[in-house]
Amino acid sequence: MNAPSDNIDVNFGACHSGIMKSRFSLPLSALLLGACAISADALITDPSNGCVVQNPNLRSGESISWSGERRGGLAHGTGTVSWFLHGAPNGRYEGMVVNGRMNGTGTAFYPSGNRYVGEFRDGIPDGRGTYILADGREITGDWQAGRWRADD
């Protein structure tokens, strides 16, 4: 299924559609991001070090590995959280974490090969950033609560 040629749906947030103006045409399927948040409050613990990290896409069979700074049992500072689904790699975030939450500048790597580089708030793109598709195409602009807003 393709999106209309002048509209695309880019939503990292609550898994519901939002149509936004674009300067280019991309198939909707290329923009299904795999980072839909069910709860900004879902937490997951790294079993190897007991460090707690926000999990914006909690699923059964999921585990994490945290490598980085921590404070009071929470991931805090610069680091890398890797997600695993039934033991297989399933995404990664590298960047700033504040009190267990992905806040600040970072890069999210998705299982599809796509990635987002920019600002995060509570694990969701929020602020200036670029979404880079696995084929090299880029979507740059401002993101608000996981929704892309085209540059003017």
Buried (B, 14 or more C-beta within 10 A) or exposed (E): EEBEEEEBBBBBBBEEEBEBEBEEEBEBEBBBBEBBBEBBEBEBBBEEEEBBBBBBBBEEEBBBBBBBBBEEEBBBEBBBBBBBBEEEEBBBBBBBBBEBBBBBBBBBBBEEEBBBBBBBBBBBBBEBBBBBBEEEEEBBBBBBBBBBEBEE
